[in-house]
Amino acid sequence: MSSLLLPLVLGVFTAIITIQQQNAAREQRNQDRNATEKQRLEDQMAAKQLRELEGTLSDNCYKDDAFDAYIKEIGKMMQNNHGWLTSNLVTATIARAKTLTIFRRLDPTRNIQIIRFLYETGQLGENDNQSALDISTAELLIPNIPLNAKWTQDGGTIAGSSEQDSGVNQLNKPYGLYVDDDQTVFIADTWNHRIVEWKSGATSGQAVAGGNGPGNQPNQLNRPVDVLVDKDTDSLIICSRGNQRVVRWSRRSRKNGETTIENIDCLGLTMDDQGFLYVSNWEKHD
């Protein structure tokens, strides 16, 4: 009897094992199918996000290219009119801070009024309803100043005091100066051997170059007579006449200057819109 039951029992065990194996295989197939479906959905989502990103980048690239072209057109208009943009009828968008680089490369004494006007009239704010390339409505007008025009007769002191000294609110025989776009004035404080930065409306200034007595060390100036701001390098360029040299002084570090021209009796300097520096040599008459 037992000999007859043994094959039967073995057959039952084999059937159970086979069923378990089939169930395990079926479960594995289901898991694989679910994983494949999940991966497919993730791939679809990633592809969709990539398409959206590529579309956004393409749109931004187009907008940037369009605005760059617009900036170039504005630059040409200003160059053709010797840096003047005085129209009250400029309706095209002059929207981003990047535009200000055009103004900075022109004569700063003109740019102050230009930038202030554009800012106060809201034309330095973005306006998505206007085309960046539409300059058909922009006008450049030459101011109509009558021959009998009368100018303000009274001026006001914006820097220094009635007494010469080295205090933060005092100057000592200042000579040259430079007016920045925000009306900050940089003054060659000659006999204090320093360059002073004086904010608009401030009652005192701040030494931004020199101020360590006369000398020829990297942190010293000697009777500076002129100064300008180089926007491209964010530095001051200074005529240090007592040292017979032109010095470049970083506005970021403010610690030391770097000699760019030696053995020159410099009395004045300026920079054109191409970044070329011009320095007068008093001793050599050039």
Rosetta silent file (secondary structure, phi, psi, omega in degrees, C-alpha in Angstrom):
SEQUENCE: MSSLLLPLVLGVFTAIITIQQQNAAREQRNQDRNATEKQRLEDQMAAKQLRELEGTLSDNCYKDDAFDAYIKEIGKMMQNNHGWLTSNLVTATIARAKTLTIFRRLDPTRNIQIIRFLYETGQLGENDNQSALDISTAELLIPNIPLNAKWTQDGGTIAGSSEQDSGVNQLNKPYGLYVDDDQTVFIADTWNHRIVEWKSGATSGQAVAGGNGPGNQPNQLNRPVDVLVDKDTDSLIICSRGNQRVVRWSRRSRKNGETTIENIDCLGLTMDDQGFLYVSNWEKHD
SCORE:     score description
SCORE:     0.000 S_00000001
   1 L     0.000  -44.523  179.684    0.000    0.000    0.000 S_00000001
   2 H   -63.373  -33.544  178.960    2.779    2.367    0.915 S_00000001
   3 H   -67.783  -25.030  177.706    4.463    1.639   -2.345 S_00000001
   4 H   -81.430  -32.954 -178.674    1.354    2.805   -4.107 S_00000001
   5 H   -74.576  -29.556 -175.351    1.006    6.008   -2.042 S_00000001
   6 H   -59.234  -48.165  177.733    4.573    7.176   -2.554 S_00000001
   7 H   -62.595  -34.389  179.874    4.197    8.069   -6.232 S_00000001
   8 H   -65.190  -44.822  178.833    0.912    9.743   -5.435 S_00000001
   9 H   -62.312  -44.350  178.913    2.468   11.868   -2.691 S_00000001
  10 H   -62.061  -37.323  178.354    5.402   12.762   -4.916 S_00000001
  11 H   -64.997  -40.033  178.222    3.008   13.723   -7.653 S_00000001
  12 H   -63.730  -46.454  178.215    1.098   16.026   -5.288 S_00000001
  13 H   -58.959  -42.941 -179.507    4.338   17.680   -4.106 S_00000001
  14 H   -62.796  -40.839  179.367    5.446   18.126   -7.705 S_00000001
  15 H   -64.462  -41.928  179.580    2.094   19.685   -8.606 S_00000001
  16 H   -62.632  -45.537  179.997    2.287   22.072   -5.631 S_00000001
  17 H   -62.775  -40.566  179.884    5.828   23.104   -6.540 S_00000001
  18 H   -63.710  -43.441  178.450    4.812   23.606  -10.145 S_00000001
  19 H   -62.112  -42.304  178.820    1.839   25.763   -9.130 S_00000001
  20 H   -63.397  -41.590  178.798    4.068   27.853   -6.842 S_00000001
  21 H   -64.476  -40.383  178.514    6.595   28.285   -9.609 S_00000001
  22 H   -64.763  -41.785  178.094    3.855   29.313  -12.010 S_00000001
  23 H   -63.297  -42.255  179.166    2.470   31.796   -9.494 S_00000001
  24 H   -63.852  -41.722  179.109    5.943   33.231   -8.881 S_00000001
  25 H   -64.672  -41.339  178.596    6.564   33.509  -12.603 S_00000001
  26 H   -63.019  -42.403  178.927    3.166   35.186  -13.098 S_00000001
  27 H   -63.996  -39.745  178.616    3.894   37.648  -10.265 S_00000001
  28 H   -64.358  -40.727  178.185    7.302   38.419  -11.733 S_00000001
  29 H   -63.829  -40.009  177.764    5.729   39.048  -15.138 S_00000001
  30 H   -63.273  -42.929  178.509    3.196   41.386  -13.549 S_00000001
  31 H   -62.955  -43.169  178.796    5.961   43.241  -11.726 S_00000001
  32 H   -63.095  -40.532  179.687    7.980   43.488  -14.928 S_00000001
  33 H   -64.339  -42.631  178.971    4.912   44.709  -16.793 S_00000001
  34 H   -64.858  -41.612  179.211    4.191   47.340  -14.131 S_00000001
  35 H   -64.013  -39.908  178.866    7.824   48.462  -14.099 S_00000001
  36 H   -64.581  -42.501  178.858    7.818   48.733  -17.872 S_00000001
  37 H   -64.994  -41.196  177.822    4.611   50.780  -17.817 S_00000001
  38 H   -62.704  -43.432  179.008    6.011   53.023  -15.077 S_00000001
  39 H   -63.814  -38.723  179.327    9.221   53.519  -17.045 S_00000001
  40 H   -63.435  -43.520  178.814    7.194   54.285  -20.166 S_00000001
  41 H   -64.601  -41.221  178.251    5.176   56.936  -18.331 S_00000001
  42 H   -63.781  -40.103  178.314    8.335   58.431  -16.831 S_00000001
  43 H   -64.522  -40.255  178.103    9.951   58.521  -20.269 S_00000001
  44 H   -63.385  -43.319  179.161    6.893   60.239  -21.712 S_00000001
  45 H   -63.583  -43.243  179.224    6.930   62.828  -18.919 S_00000001
  46 H   -63.127  -41.156  178.902   10.658   63.446  -19.357 S_00000001
  47 H   -64.659  -39.588  178.289   10.230   63.848  -23.110 S_00000001
  48 H   -64.105  -45.149  178.693    7.371   66.309  -22.573 S_00000001
  49 H   -62.622  -38.291  178.904    9.413   68.349  -20.088 S_00000001
  50 H   -64.785  -42.055  178.205   12.351   68.361  -22.486 S_00000001
  51 H   -62.942  -42.336  179.025   10.149   69.639  -25.322 S_00000001
  52 H   -63.759  -42.144  179.147    8.749   72.367  -23.076 S_00000001
  53 H   -63.826  -44.023  179.161   12.250   73.360  -21.947 S_00000001
  54 H   -62.446  -38.317  177.700   13.528   73.450  -25.514 S_00000001
  55 H   -65.331  -42.148  178.443   10.564   75.602  -26.492 S_00000001
  56 H   -63.234  -45.463  178.927   11.186   77.997  -23.599 S_00000001
  57 H   -61.785  -39.022  179.517   14.887   78.250  -24.413 S_00000001
  58 H   -64.731  -43.378  178.843   14.059   78.870  -28.056 S_00000001
  59 H   -63.367  -44.844 -179.978   11.585   81.632  -27.135 S_00000001
  60 H   -63.451  -40.537  178.586   14.060   83.250  -24.737 S_00000001
  61 H   -61.255  -41.406  178.995   16.821   83.049  -27.320 S_00000001
  62 H   -64.312  -44.136 -179.337   14.561   84.769  -29.839 S_00000001
  63 H   -63.005  -43.079  179.352   13.628   87.485  -27.366 S_00000001
  64 H   -63.230  -42.913  178.956   17.275   88.060  -26.432 S_00000001
  65 H   -62.962  -41.153  179.888   18.301   88.233  -30.085 S_00000001
  66 H   -64.831  -41.597 -178.678   15.483   90.658  -30.816 S_00000001
  67 H   -69.759  -37.302  176.149   16.410   92.872  -27.892 S_00000001
  68 H   -60.313  -41.545  177.886   20.092   92.833  -28.832 S_00000001
  69 H   -63.751  -38.689  179.100   19.130   93.983  -32.311 S_00000001
  70 H   -64.700  -43.000  178.881   16.996   96.732  -30.796 S_00000001
  71 H   -59.077  -42.208  179.385   19.842   97.910  -28.577 S_00000001
  72 H   -62.022  -39.137  179.168   22.103   98.156  -31.613 S_00000001
  73 H   -65.254  -43.539  177.722   19.506  100.274  -33.407 S_00000001
  74 H   -61.951  -41.810  178.578   19.190  102.616  -30.426 S_00000001
  75 H   -59.753  -42.757  178.656   22.989  102.830  -30.249 S_00000001
  76 H   -63.366  -42.482 -179.789   23.189  103.821  -33.919 S_00000001
  77 H   -60.619  -42.105 -177.948   20.514  106.467  -33.446 S_00000001
  78 H   -71.587  -38.602  178.405   22.368  107.976  -30.503 S_00000001
  79 H   -64.420  -40.418  179.738   25.742  107.895  -32.247 S_00000001
  80 H   -66.263  -21.258  179.677   24.296  109.614  -35.289 S_00000001
  81 L  -110.902   25.490  174.078   22.990  112.349  -33.009 S_00000001
  82 L    57.815   36.010  174.292   26.214  112.723  -31.024 S_00000001
  83 L    86.345    4.183 -178.560   24.848  111.013  -27.932 S_00000001
  84 L   -93.740  129.883  171.954   21.693  113.062  -27.591 S_00000001
  85 L  -139.206   81.413 -169.949   18.376  111.330  -26.901 S_00000001
  86 L  -110.508    8.504 -175.308   16.188  114.124  -25.582 S_00000001
  87 L   -68.615  139.906  172.467   12.803  113.345  -27.145 S_00000001
  88 L   -87.668    3.143 -174.935    9.706  113.400  -24.965 S_00000001
  89 L  -116.197   23.672  178.833    8.057  111.122  -27.510 S_00000001
  90 L   -77.485  108.288 -177.508   10.196  107.991  -27.186 S_00000001
  91 L  -109.815  -10.467  175.906    7.568  105.264  -26.992 S_00000001
  92 L   -70.731  155.172 -176.473    9.603  102.227  -28.023 S_00000001
  93 L   -71.830  125.813  170.089   10.719   99.981  -25.168 S_00000001
  94 L  -121.754   78.161 -155.057   14.075  100.796  -23.588 S_00000001
  95 L   -94.277  -38.285 -164.834   13.516   98.199  -20.962 S_00000001
  96 L  -110.896  162.415 -177.898   16.482   96.518  -19.387 S_00000001
  97 H   -59.973  -25.112  179.508   19.559   97.565  -17.482 S_00000001
  98 H   -58.143  -31.805 -179.906   21.641   96.318  -20.378 S_00000001
  99 H   -61.358  -30.707 -175.970   20.451   99.340  -22.332 S_00000001
 100 H   -64.026  -20.637  178.935   22.214  101.619  -19.881 S_00000001
 101 H   -63.488  -28.777  176.264   25.590  100.450  -21.167 S_00000001
 102 H   -64.421  -45.987 -178.454   24.898  102.491  -24.288 S_00000001
 103 H   -65.250  -38.588 -175.654   24.413  105.617  -22.201 S_00000001
 104 H   -66.440  -25.488 -177.946   27.467  104.918  -20.067 S_00000001
 105 L   -86.134   -0.377  176.732   29.735  104.807  -23.086 S_00000001
 106 L  -104.642 -176.612 -176.389   28.680  108.315  -24.097 S_00000001
 107 L   -62.114  117.713 -175.711   29.398  111.648  -22.466 S_00000001
 108 H   -64.172  -27.958 -179.665   28.267  111.276  -18.814 S_00000001
 109 H   -67.586  -24.788  174.624   27.394  114.961  -18.459 S_00000001
 110 H   -85.630  -34.843 -170.762   24.699  114.442  -21.081 S_00000001
 111 H   -68.323  -27.852 -177.739   23.599  111.033  -19.895 S_00000001
 112 H   -56.240  -50.214 -179.238   22.470  112.129  -16.447 S_00000001
 113 H   -67.778  -36.778 -179.596   19.501  114.033  -17.813 S_00000001
 114 H   -62.306  -52.995 -175.581   18.757  111.338  -20.410 S_00000001
 115 H   -65.972  -40.698  179.468   18.666  108.466  -17.938 S_00000001
 116 H   -62.174  -42.930  179.291   16.755  110.431  -15.321 S_00000001
 117 H   -61.685  -48.188 -178.176   14.107  111.417  -17.877 S_00000001
 118 H   -63.243  -36.293  179.853   13.695  107.847  -19.157 S_00000001
 119 H   -69.837  -46.622 -175.974   13.488  106.507  -15.603 S_00000001
 120 H   -67.490  -28.824  179.058   10.981  109.070  -14.359 S_00000001
 121 L   -90.852    6.851  175.648    8.722  108.552  -17.365 S_00000001
 122 L    77.922   11.870 -175.834    8.771  104.796  -16.864 S_00000001
 123 L   -88.403    4.116  170.543   10.602  104.029  -20.069 S_00000001
 124 L  -103.460   10.605  174.796   13.254  102.003  -18.306 S_00000001
 125 L  -102.750  150.904 -177.657   10.634   99.526  -17.145 S_00000001
 126 L   -68.551  144.439  176.923    9.667   96.442  -19.142 S_00000001
 127 L  -139.056   99.998 -174.489    6.548   96.657  -21.267 S_00000001
 128 L   -72.574  -11.600 -178.898    5.563   93.342  -22.832 S_00000001
 129 L   -82.122   -6.809 -179.162    2.802   94.977  -24.857 S_00000001
 130 L  -113.936  145.448 -179.919    5.303   96.772  -27.089 S_00000001
 131 L   -76.798  132.522 -179.135    7.581   95.239  -29.648 S_00000001
 132 L   -65.389  -21.984 -177.363   11.250   95.489  -28.745 S_00000001
 133 L   -99.538   -0.269 -177.829   12.094   96.096  -32.400 S_00000001
 134 L   -85.165   98.049  178.417    9.446   98.714  -33.061 S_00000001
 135 L  -112.574   15.501 -177.374   11.346  101.987  -33.212 S_00000001
 136 L   -67.616  -25.525 -178.644    9.098  103.568  -35.815 S_00000001
 137 L   -95.377   -3.547  179.044    7.491  105.797  -33.193 S_00000001
 138 L   -76.233  138.362 -179.453   10.746  106.869  -31.557 S_00000001
 139 L  -128.116  142.724  175.146   11.777  110.423  -32.282 S_00000001
 140 L  -114.658  117.761 -176.026   15.031  112.275  -31.773 S_00000001
 141 L  -118.558  141.144  172.628   14.582  115.996  -31.387 S_00000001
 142 L   -86.536  124.568 -178.219   17.101  118.796  -31.093 S_00000001
 143 L   -56.016  135.260  178.528   16.030  121.061  -28.224 S_00000001
 144 L   -92.705   94.360 -177.041   14.652  124.364  -29.444 S_00000001
 145 L  -101.015  117.469  179.852   16.446  126.838  -27.183 S_00000001
 146 L   -60.715  151.402  179.570   15.560  130.502  -27.815 S_00000001
 147 L   -64.625  -28.715 -178.699   18.445  132.903  -28.371 S_00000001
 148 L   -96.327   20.182 -179.630   17.254  135.013  -25.446 S_00000001
 149 L   -62.416  141.711  178.350   17.000  132.047  -23.071 S_00000001
 150 L  -113.536  133.712 -178.226   18.051  132.797  -19.514 S_00000001
 151 L   -99.572  161.865  177.601   19.745  130.214  -17.380 S_00000001
 152 L   -58.904  129.226 -174.380   19.656  129.806  -13.625 S_00000001
 153 L   -87.851  -19.057 -174.799   22.018  132.362  -12.167 S_00000001
 154 L  -109.483  133.584  175.244   22.600  130.728   -8.812 S_00000001
 155 L  -108.145  176.707  179.795   24.542  127.527   -8.183 S_00000001
 156 L  -136.849  153.691  178.127   24.925  125.414   -5.104 S_00000001
 157 L   -79.808  126.807  179.506   27.733  123.592   -3.361 S_00000001
 158 L  -109.675  -12.404 -179.771   27.480  119.833   -3.810 S_00000001
 159 L  -154.865  145.785  178.991   30.795  118.789   -2.237 S_00000001
 160 L    83.605 -172.941 -179.541   33.281  120.244    0.215 S_00000001
 161 L  -145.628 -172.951 -177.744   32.965  123.264    2.454 S_00000001
 162 L   -79.319   -6.281 -178.629   34.339  126.748    2.798 S_00000001
 163 L  -119.487  133.947  178.743   37.423  125.490    4.636 S_00000001
 164 L   -83.310  133.106  177.605   40.197  123.375    3.138 S_00000001
 165 L  -172.940 -169.982 -174.748   41.191  120.302    5.127 S_00000001
 166 L  -111.648   14.910  178.525   41.220  116.509    5.007 S_00000001
 167 L   -68.501  168.455 -177.747   37.945  115.745    6.777 S_00000001
 168 L   -68.686  -17.881  177.677   35.272  113.554    5.179 S_00000001
 169 L  -109.451   18.469 -176.223   33.252  116.681    4.393 S_00000001
 170 L  -130.545  156.120  175.791   36.227  118.756    3.231 S_00000001
 171 L  -129.152  164.592  179.364   38.461  119.094    0.185 S_00000001
 172 L  -137.431  100.032 -178.733   41.847  120.706   -0.362 S_00000001
 173 L    52.958   58.343  177.385   42.370  122.399   -3.723 S_00000001
 174 L   -66.685  151.388 -176.579   40.288  119.940   -5.770 S_00000001
 175 L  -122.248  -88.328 -177.311   40.916  119.967   -9.512 S_00000001
 176 L   -86.603  161.057  177.151   39.257  117.510  -11.912 S_00000001
 177 E  -149.189  163.614  178.978   36.001  115.651  -11.429 S_00000001
 178 E  -137.661  131.915  178.973   33.817  113.012  -13.049 S_00000001
 179 E  -104.058  120.818 -178.341   30.017  112.747  -12.796 S_00000001
 180 L   -83.138  174.692 -175.960   28.663  109.189  -12.889 S_00000001
 181 L   -60.375  -33.083 -178.040   25.289  108.071  -14.268 S_00000001
 182 L   -93.278   17.864  179.558   23.634  108.244  -10.832 S_00000001
 183 L    70.920   11.846  168.902   25.039  111.760  -10.228 S_00000001
 184 L   -68.545  134.545 -177.876   27.765  110.470   -7.944 S_00000001
 185 E  -107.631  129.333  173.606   30.742  112.819   -8.284 S_00000001
 186 E  -104.513  123.108 -170.865   34.333  111.578   -8.214 S_00000001
 187 E  -117.570  130.710  172.039   36.697  114.412   -7.261 S_00000001
 188 E   -79.550   96.118 -178.478   40.455  114.654   -7.635 S_00000001
 189 E   -83.398   83.042 -162.302   41.166  116.074   -4.168 S_00000001
 190 H   -55.140  -55.366 -173.088   44.610  117.233   -5.236 S_00000001
 191 H   -86.998    0.998  165.666   46.302  118.373   -2.047 S_00000001
 192 H   -98.573   -0.594  173.747   44.738  115.628    0.052 S_00000001
 193 L    55.503   49.886 -177.310   46.294  113.177   -2.425 S_00000001
 194 E  -156.297  165.412  170.063   43.126  111.172   -2.858 S_00000001
 195 E  -110.080  128.937 -176.731   40.041  110.584   -4.987 S_00000001
 196 E  -110.627  132.869  173.894   36.790  111.268   -3.182 S_00000001
 197 E   -97.842  124.607 -176.074   33.428  109.735   -4.068 S_00000001
 198 E  -125.244  109.215 -179.352   30.568  112.074   -3.233 S_00000001
 199 L   -68.989  151.620  179.141   27.017  110.733   -3.537 S_00000001
 200 L   -61.235  126.454  178.889   24.265  113.018   -4.764 S_00000001
 201 L    82.702   -2.725 -178.607   22.783  114.915   -1.818 S_00000001
 202 L   -76.464  154.394  178.258   25.366  113.600    0.657 S_00000001
 203 L   -98.873   -3.012  177.288   26.954  115.868    3.256 S_00000001
 204 L  -149.803  161.018 -179.724   30.258  114.006    3.240 S_00000001
 205 L  -111.603 -177.294 -179.881   32.409  112.025    0.855 S_00000001
 206 E  -138.651  129.350  177.335   34.450  108.834    0.948 S_00000001
 207 E   -70.816  123.483 -178.973   38.042  108.319   -0.154 S_00000001
 208 E  -113.734   -4.630  175.148   38.026  105.587   -2.815 S_00000001
 209 E  -157.563  139.154 -178.127   41.662  105.879   -3.937 S_00000001
 210 E    71.357 -144.697 -178.471   44.756  107.171   -2.176 S_00000001
 211 L    83.860   11.215  179.962   44.265  109.055    1.046 S_00000001
 212 L  -113.726   31.168 -178.315   47.456  107.663    2.542 S_00000001
 213 L    81.674  164.237  179.223   49.556  110.770    2.123 S_00000001
 214 E   -71.551  142.965  178.895   51.672  111.692   -0.909 S_00000001
 215 L   170.842  179.421 -178.295   53.981  108.988   -2.192 S_00000001
 216 L  -116.101   17.956  175.977   54.738  106.501   -4.921 S_00000001
 217 L   -77.986  161.145 -177.210   53.616  103.307   -3.194 S_00000001
 218 L   -58.123  -24.882 -178.838   50.783  101.244   -4.744 S_00000001
 219 L   -99.472   15.954 -176.773   48.318  102.560   -2.154 S_00000001
 220 L  -125.970  153.234  169.697   49.299  106.231   -2.592 S_00000001
 221 E  -121.250  164.758  177.939   48.663  109.090   -4.969 S_00000001
 222 L  -139.000  104.715 -179.541   50.596  112.322   -5.336 S_00000001
 223 L    50.983   61.345  175.943   48.638  115.428   -6.297 S_00000001
 224 E   -65.682  139.552 -176.003   45.992  113.757   -8.490 S_00000001
 225 E  -120.239  -12.195  179.436   44.465  116.249  -10.922 S_00000001
 226 E  -156.907  157.886 -177.459   41.880  114.277  -12.894 S_00000001
 227 E  -155.599  149.196  170.417   39.805  111.103  -12.713 S_00000001
 228 E  -145.418  165.268  178.400   37.277  109.123  -14.729 S_00000001
 229 E  -106.289  125.078  174.247   35.351  105.867  -14.313 S_00000001
 230 E   -94.091  106.303 -175.679   36.011  103.015  -16.743 S_00000001
 231 L   -65.610  -36.542 -175.182   32.727  101.087  -16.781 S_00000001
 232 L   -63.031  -36.912 -178.760   34.095   98.089  -18.625 S_00000001
 233 L  -106.071    0.644 -178.216   36.671   97.294  -15.935 S_00000001
 234 L    51.048   54.456 -177.904   34.808   98.925  -13.025 S_00000001
 235 E  -141.962  162.133  173.779   37.863  100.969  -12.144 S_00000001
 236 E   -95.451  141.083  172.241   39.025  104.547  -11.737 S_00000001
 237 E  -114.641  124.957 -166.197   41.655  105.978  -14.053 S_00000001
 238 E  -126.944  135.855  168.592   43.609  108.731  -12.331 S_00000001
 239 E   -85.698  102.917  176.199   46.153  111.364  -13.321 S_00000001
 240 E   -95.328   84.409 -168.073   48.616  111.219  -10.428 S_00000001
 241 H   -65.156  -38.095 -179.922   50.593  114.236  -11.561 S_00000001
 242 H   -63.727  -23.440  177.219   53.028  114.347   -8.671 S_00000001
 243 H   -97.064   -1.599 -179.209   54.079  110.806   -9.555 S_00000001
 244 L    55.630   49.487 -179.513   54.176  111.546  -13.285 S_00000001
 245 E  -157.416  162.057  173.294   51.927  108.612  -14.066 S_00000001
 246 E  -107.853  131.745 -172.643   48.415  107.425  -14.900 S_00000001
 247 E  -120.047  139.440  171.159   46.990  104.898  -12.456 S_00000001
 248 E  -103.829  128.680 -173.919   44.135  102.396  -12.726 S_00000001
 249 E  -127.013  116.768 -178.501   42.403  101.786   -9.400 S_00000001
 250 E   -63.961  135.124  177.034   39.855   98.987   -8.936 S_00000001
 251 L   -79.116  -13.608 -179.816   36.564  100.123   -7.434 S_00000001
 252 L   -84.169  -47.943 -177.237   36.103   96.697   -5.856 S_00000001
 253 L   -84.369  -42.793  177.971   39.313   96.354   -3.866 S_00000001
 254 L    62.054   12.193 -176.053   40.068  100.083   -3.357 S_00000001
 255 L   -95.932  -46.955 -174.223   43.406   99.172   -1.784 S_00000001
 256 L  -134.262  153.129  174.726   46.044   99.591   -4.458 S_00000001
 257 E  -104.406  165.198  179.233   46.461  101.169   -7.846 S_00000001
 258 E  -125.750  123.353 -179.004   48.197   99.856  -10.938 S_00000001
 259 E   -70.169  126.609  178.343   50.392  102.107  -13.065 S_00000001
 260 E  -108.364  -29.462  176.896   49.293  102.070  -16.712 S_00000001
 261 E  -136.352  130.880 -179.927   51.368  104.984  -18.088 S_00000001
 262 E  -112.004  161.823  173.674   54.682  106.189  -16.645 S_00000001
 263 L    53.721   53.255  178.164   56.775  109.341  -17.039 S_00000001
 264 L  -137.720  131.052  178.791   53.959  111.594  -18.190 S_00000001
 265 L   -86.181   69.704 -172.637   53.087  115.042  -16.892 S_00000001
 266 E   -73.900  137.172  179.099   49.374  114.301  -17.126 S_00000001
 267 E  -121.075  -22.144  179.277   46.960  117.142  -16.562 S_00000001
 268 E  -161.134  159.446  178.610   43.714  115.708  -17.901 S_00000001
 269 E  -152.366  158.485  175.308   42.210  112.571  -19.396 S_00000001
 270 E  -154.762  167.289  179.950   39.064  111.275  -21.081 S_00000001
 271 E  -134.583  135.344 -179.770   37.802  108.074  -22.691 S_00000001
 272 L   -87.122 -179.964 -174.605   35.770  107.727  -25.889 S_00000001
 273 L   -73.426   -6.071  175.042   32.862  105.365  -26.514 S_00000001
 274 L   -96.335   -0.320  179.588   35.226  102.739  -27.937 S_00000001
 275 L    87.519   11.098  177.416   37.219  102.557  -24.701 S_00000001
 276 L   -83.327  134.202 -177.801   40.263  104.465  -26.007 S_00000001
 277 E   -96.655  134.647  177.757   41.988  106.571  -23.352 S_00000001
 278 E  -120.356  128.609 -177.233   43.283  110.069  -24.132 S_00000001
 279 E  -128.548  132.304  176.616   45.746  111.778  -21.782 S_00000001
 280 E   -87.337  139.550  178.835   47.171  115.282  -22.063 S_00000001
 281 E  -112.483  102.310 -172.689   50.907  115.749  -21.438 S_00000001
 282 L   -64.813  -40.364 -175.895   51.418  119.287  -20.125 S_00000001
 283 L   -68.608  -38.773 -176.607   55.220  119.204  -20.260 S_00000001
 284 L   -96.377    3.176  175.738   55.452  117.932  -23.852 S_00000001
 285 L    60.602   37.706  176.072   52.522  119.991  -25.131 S_00000001
 286 L  -145.053    0.000    0.000   50.637  116.968  -26.462 S_00000001
